[in-house]
Amino acid sequence: MSDPTGNTDSAHATGEERSALTVEGVDSGYGEVQVLRDCSLHLDADEIVCLIGPNGAGKSTVLKTVFGLLSPWSGRIRLAGRDITDTPPEDLVREGVGYVPQTENVFGSLSVAENLRMGGVARSSGLDEVIGNLYDRFPILEEKRDAKARTLSGGQRQVLAFARALVMEPDVLLIDEPSAGLAPNIVEDVFEDVQTVNELGTAILMVEQNAREGLGISDRGYVLDQGTVRFEDEASVLLDNPEVSRLYLGG
């Protein structure tokens, strides 16, 4: 973006203000096994960005590294311009980052209401008000508030996982495979919930194996392959790209 005054510093500052999350040249992996190689991406404050790619490409590793579950071997991670590289997950939650893992994302033996309260253990005030607002936004949780989480349907558990992450009112929400294991008729509802979360003011970085549907609700997308970003563009452009379609979208 150019600055009409010719002040490049001002233009850069505007970009920094819009950037909710920036991953800069990150290498990461498990033990001695490298997964991410010079991985760079960004998420603006009002966006849904979808990470797609083949199994083993490093998509979930990106989220785990951003959330502090893995320590990057090199590179930097910034939240709204602040360096959060190597920040522990419990501190990131307080800084404004939420994370919804693909599995084990709710406490099955606890009720819906108890799950939501667990999501807010780090809040110093306003917990009841925030949970009340979440019940208003997701009425199924109000209806099921006394039910054990293990008794919920797959789609209902995913909504609970979203809501539990939102109790801390994050600026950025990391979501790993929200449609995984769900019946096709439930997937559309879950993606609508992802959009609702974004419309309420939370930027979303989402990993999704259901690539066409994931890109369909996203502003931009990144294609990861062998731990490296191979393509990045507006989601609609990626969907129309013949090479992306052939290699990563099933034709």
C-alpha positions in Angstrom: 0.0 0.0 0.0 1.4 3.4 -1.0 1.2 6.4 1.2 0.0 9.5 -0.7 2.4 11.7 1.3 5.3 9.6 0.2 6.1 8.6 3.8 7.1 5.0 3.6 7.4 4.7 7.3 3.7 5.6 7.7 2.7 3.0 5.1 4.7 0.4 6.9 3.1 1.3 10.2 -0.3 0.9 8.7 0.6 -2.6 7.6 1.9 -3.5 11.0 -1.3 -2.2 12.6 -3.4 -4.5 10.4 -1.2 -7.5 10.9 -2.7 -9.6 13.7 -0.1 -12.4 13.3 3.1 -12.8 11.4 5.3 -15.9 11.0 8.7 -15.0 9.6 11.1 -17.5 8.2 10.3 -20.2 10.7 12.0 -23.6 10.8 10.4 -26.1 13.2 9.9 -29.8 13.8 9.8 -32.7 16.2 13.0 -33.8 17.9 15.5 -34.0 15.1 12.9 -34.2 12.3 12.4 -30.9 10.5 8.9 -30.2 9.3 8.7 -26.4 8.5 11.4 -24.9 6.3 11.6 -21.1 6.1 7.8 -20.8 6.5 6.4 -17.3 6.3 2.8 -16.1 6.4 0.6 -13.4 7.9 -2.9 -12.9 9.2 -4.6 -9.5 9.1 -6.9 -8.4 11.9 -10.2 -9.0 10.0 -9.3 -12.1 8.1 -10.0 -15.8 7.8 -6.8 -17.4 6.4 -6.8 -21.1 5.4 -3.8 -23.4 5.3 -4.2 -26.3 2.9 -1.8 -28.9 1.5 -1.2 -32.7 1.5 -0.9 -34.8 4.7 2.4 -34.2 6.3 2.9 -30.8 4.7 3.3 -29.1 8.1 -0.1 -27.4 8.4 -0.8 -28.4 12.0 2.9 -27.9 12.9 2.4 -24.2 12.0 -0.4 -23.9 14.5 1.5 -25.8 17.2 4.6 -23.6 16.7 2.6 -20.4 16.8 0.9 -21.5 20.0 4.1 -22.4 21.7 3.6 -26.1 21.8 6.7 -26.4 19.6 9.7 -24.2 19.8 10.8 -22.8 16.4 14.4 -23.7 15.5 14.8 -20.3 13.8 12.6 -17.4 12.6 10.3 -15.1 14.5 6.6 -15.0 15.4 4.8 -11.7 16.0 1.4 -10.9 17.4 0.3 -7.4 16.3 3.9 -6.5 15.9 5.0 -7.9 19.3 7.6 -10.7 19.3 5.9 -13.8 20.8 8.5 -16.4 19.7 8.9 -19.1 22.4 6.1 -17.6 24.5 4.4 -20.5 26.5 0.8 -21.3 25.6 -0.6 -20.2 29.0 0.9 -16.7 28.4 -0.2 -16.6 24.8 -3.8 -17.1 26.0 -3.5 -14.0 28.1 -1.8 -12.2 25.2 -4.9 -12.8 23.0 -4.3 -16.1 21.1 -6.7 -19.0 21.3 -6.2 -22.5 19.9 -8.7 -25.2 19.0 -6.9 -28.5 18.4 -8.3 -31.2 16.1 -8.7 -33.7 18.9 -9.3 -33.7 22.7 -10.6 -30.1 22.4 -13.2 -30.4 25.1 -13.4 -32.1 28.5 -15.8 -35.0 28.0 -16.6 -35.7 31.6 -17.5 -32.0 32.3 -20.7 -30.3 31.4 -20.9 -27.6 28.7 -21.1 -24.9 31.4 -18.1 -26.4 33.2 -16.1 -26.5 30.0 -16.8 -22.8 29.4 -15.7 -21.9 32.9 -12.5 -23.9 32.4 -11.8 -21.9 29.3 -11.9 -18.7 31.5 -9.7 -19.8 34.4 -7.1 -17.1 33.5 -9.7 -14.3 33.5 -9.6 -11.9 36.4 -13.1 -10.6 35.9 -16.2 -10.7 33.6 -16.4 -14.4 33.2 -20.2 -14.7 33.8 -20.9 -11.9 31.3 -18.7 -13.4 28.6 -20.2 -16.9 29.0 -23.7 -15.3 28.9 -22.8 -13.6 25.6 -21.5 -16.9 24.2 -24.8 -18.6 25.1 -26.5 -15.8 23.1 -24.3 -16.4 20.1 -24.5 -20.2 20.2 -28.0 -21.1 21.6 -27.3 -24.8 21.4 -24.8 -24.4 24.2 -27.4 -22.7 26.4 -29.8 -25.6 25.6 -27.1 -28.2 26.5 -25.4 -26.3 29.3 -25.9 -29.1 31.9 -25.1 -31.9 29.4 -21.8 -33.7 29.6 -19.6 -32.8 26.7 -19.1 -36.5 25.8 -22.9 -36.7 25.0 -22.8 -34.0 22.4 -22.8 -34.6 18.7 -19.6 -34.0 16.8 -20.8 -30.7 15.5 -22.0 -29.6 19.0 -18.6 -30.5 20.5 -16.9 -28.4 17.8 -19.1 -25.4 18.7 -18.2 -25.9 22.4 -14.5 -26.0 21.5 -14.8 -22.8 19.6 -16.8 -21.1 22.5 -14.4 -22.4 25.1 -11.5 -20.8 23.2 -13.5 -17.5 22.9 -14.0 -17.2 26.7 -10.7 -15.3 26.8 -11.8 -13.1 24.0 -8.8 -13.7 21.7 -7.7 -11.4 18.9 -6.4 -14.5 17.0 -7.9 -18.0 16.9 -6.0 -20.9 15.6 -8.3 -23.8 14.5 -7.0 -27.2 13.4 -9.3 -29.2 11.1 -12.7 -28.0 12.3 -14.5 -30.4 9.9 -12.5 -33.5 10.8 -14.6 -36.5 11.4 -17.9 -34.7 10.9 -20.8 -35.9 8.8 -21.1 -33.9 5.5 -24.4 -32.3 6.6 -22.7 -31.0 9.8 -19.7 -29.5 8.1 -21.6 -26.6 6.6 -22.9 -25.6 10.0 -19.4 -25.7 11.5 -18.0 -23.5 8.8 -20.9 -21.1 9.4 -19.8 -21.0 13.0 -16.2 -20.2 12.0 -17.5 -17.3 10.0 -19.6 -16.1 12.9 -16.6 -16.1 15.2 -14.7 -14.0 12.6 -17.6 -11.6 12.2 -17.5 -11.0 16.0 -14.0 -9.6 15.6 -11.6 -12.5 15.9 -9.0 -13.2 13.1 -8.8 -16.8 12.3 -5.9 -19.0 11.0 -7.4 -22.3 10.1 -6.0 -25.6 8.9 -8.5 -27.5 6.8 -8.1 -30.8 4.9 -11.4 -30.1 3.2 -9.6 -27.6 1.0 -12.4 -26.4 -1.3 -14.8 -25.8 1.5 -12.1 -24.2 3.7 -11.0 -21.8 1.0 -14.7 -21.1 0.3 -15.1 -19.3 3.6 -11.7 -17.7 3.7 -10.3 -14.4 2.6 -6.8 -15.7 1.7 -5.0 -19.0 1.6 -1.6 -20.6 1.8 -0.7 -24.0 0.2 2.0 -25.8 2.2 4.0 -28.6 0.8 7.0 -30.3 2.5 7.0 -27.6 5.1 7.3 -24.7 2.7 4.7 -22.2 1.3 4.2 -23.2 -2.4 1.3 -20.8 -3.2 -0.3 -17.9 -1.4 -3.1 -15.7 -2.7 -6.7 -14.6 -2.2 -8.8 -17.7 -1.6 -10.9 -17.2 -4.7 -7.7 -17.0 -6.8 -6.3 -20.2 -5.4 -9.6 -22.0 -6.1 -9.4 -20.9 -9.7 -5.7 -21.8 -10.1 -5.4 -24.9 -12.4 -2.1 -26.0 -10.9 -3.4 -25.7 -7.3 -6.6 -27.5 -8.3 -4.7 -30.3 -10.0 -2.1 -30.8 -7.3 -4.1 -30.0 -4.1 -7.8 -29.8 -4.7 -8.4 -33.1 -6.4 -8.7 -32.0 -10.0 
